[in-house]
């Protein structure tokens, strides 16, 4: 099995609760495909670098995936046909990090001593 970091940007007109439900459905789908989802993070409604489909903002979410390549390919295929997904990116990594990512705001990250 391989390790992947998957970032998905969803439409800004859906609520954060709907984004959480969407991420939970993705996790359940991946578990059904034989993958495990470690950490999931909701980065919030953020400005885009450039407009996508006349939208200037999007909900960013991160999933850490440990699973077969076929599960990730099927996940990306579902993203391509989904109306809620604006962009996505999957990166294969050597190991998964359990600590909060740098994209979280300072108040959400634990303090280093």
Backbone torsions as a table, in degrees:
resi	resn	phi	psi	omega
1	UNK	NA	150.6	-178.2
2	UNK	-113.8	162.2	178.9
3	UNK	-105.2	136.8	-179.1
4	UNK	-135.8	145.5	167.2
5	UNK	-110.2	124.7	-173.9
6	UNK	-121.5	119.4	177.3
7	UNK	-110.9	132.1	179.8
8	UNK	-127.9	137.4	176.8
9	UNK	-111.3	121.3	-179.3
10	UNK	-108.4	165.7	-176.1
11	UNK	-57.7	147.4	-178.8
12	UNK	-77.5	-16.4	-176.4
13	UNK	-85.2	1.1	172.7
14	UNK	-95.5	156.1	-175.5
15	UNK	-82.9	160.5	176.2
16	UNK	-59.7	-31.0	176.9
17	UNK	-65.7	-38.3	177.1
18	UNK	-68.4	-33.4	176.6
19	UNK	-66.1	-42.7	177.3
20	UNK	-60.7	-42.1	177.1
21	UNK	-63.1	-41.1	178.4
22	UNK	-61.2	-44.4	-180.0
23	UNK	-66.6	-38.7	176.7
24	UNK	-63.2	-40.5	177.2
25	UNK	-64.3	-38.9	176.4
26	UNK	-62.7	-42.2	179.5
27	UNK	-63.2	-43.4	178.8
28	UNK	-64.5	-39.8	177.9
29	UNK	-62.5	-45.9	-179.3
30	UNK	-64.3	-37.8	177.4
31	UNK	-65.0	-34.9	175.5
32	UNK	-67.4	-24.9	178.6
33	UNK	-89.3	2.0	178.5
34	UNK	93.7	10.8	178.5
35	UNK	-102.6	161.1	173.7
36	UNK	-118.6	141.1	178.7
37	UNK	-106.6	117.0	-179.2
38	UNK	-79.5	-93.7	-176.3
39	UNK	-94.9	139.1	170.0
40	UNK	-124.1	138.0	178.9
41	UNK	-131.8	140.4	172.8
42	UNK	-105.9	114.7	-176.2
43	UNK	-87.5	-9.2	175.4
44	UNK	99.1	-178.6	177.5
45	UNK	-84.9	113.5	-173.6
46	UNK	-124.2	156.8	176.0
47	UNK	-71.5	142.5	175.6
48	UNK	-89.0	155.9	177.8
49	UNK	-69.1	-31.6	179.6
50	UNK	-147.6	153.7	-178.8
51	UNK	-65.6	138.9	174.5
52	UNK	-122.3	118.4	-177.4
53	UNK	51.7	43.7	178.4
54	UNK	64.8	17.9	177.0
55	UNK	-106.1	140.0	-179.6
56	UNK	-108.9	-4.4	179.6
57	UNK	-133.8	164.6	177.4
58	UNK	-162.3	154.5	176.2
59	UNK	-86.4	121.8	-179.5
60	UNK	-99.9	135.9	176.3
61	UNK	-138.9	147.2	179.9
62	UNK	-121.4	137.4	173.8
63	UNK	-127.9	133.5	171.2
64	UNK	-97.2	120.8	-172.7
65	UNK	-118.4	133.4	171.8
66	UNK	-119.9	103.6	-175.7
67	UNK	-171.9	-178.3	-179.5
68	UNK	-74.8	157.9	-178.8
69	UNK	-64.9	-31.9	179.8
70	UNK	-61.9	-36.5	178.8
71	UNK	-66.7	-39.3	180.0
72	UNK	-69.8	-38.6	177.6
73	UNK	-63.4	-41.1	178.4
74	UNK	-67.1	-37.8	176.7
75	UNK	-61.5	-44.6	179.1
76	UNK	-66.4	-35.4	176.6
77	UNK	-62.9	-41.9	178.3
78	UNK	-65.3	-35.3	177.6
79	UNK	-65.5	-37.4	-178.5
80	UNK	-64.4	-30.2	-178.3
81	UNK	-98.6	-2.8	-179.6
82	UNK	-82.5	138.7	177.4
83	UNK	-79.3	-23.2	-177.1
84	UNK	-79.5	-23.6	-175.8
85	UNK	-89.7	124.6	177.2
86	UNK	-91.2	-46.6	178.2
87	UNK	-148.5	158.5	174.0
88	UNK	-150.2	158.4	177.1
89	UNK	-150.7	130.8	177.3
90	UNK	-118.2	130.7	-179.5
91	UNK	-124.6	129.8	175.8
92	UNK	-81.9	129.5	-178.0
93	UNK	-122.1	162.8	179.9
94	UNK	-75.5	-36.7	177.9
95	UNK	-150.1	155.6	-179.9
96	UNK	-93.2	142.2	180.0
97	UNK	-101.9	126.8	-179.3
98	UNK	-87.4	-10.8	-179.8
99	UNK	-77.6	156.8	177.0
100	UNK	-59.9	145.4	-177.2
101	UNK	-76.6	167.0	-179.2
102	UNK	-70.8	-16.8	-178.1
103	UNK	-75.0	-20.5	177.5
104	UNK	-68.9	150.8	-179.3
105	UNK	-69.6	163.5	-176.8
106	UNK	-59.7	-35.1	-177.2
107	UNK	-70.7	-23.7	-179.5
108	UNK	-86.4	-19.4	-178.4
109	UNK	-86.1	145.4	175.9
110	UNK	-70.4	153.4	-178.2
111	UNK	-81.0	137.4	176.2
112	UNK	-88.5	139.3	177.9
113	UNK	-107.9	NA	NA
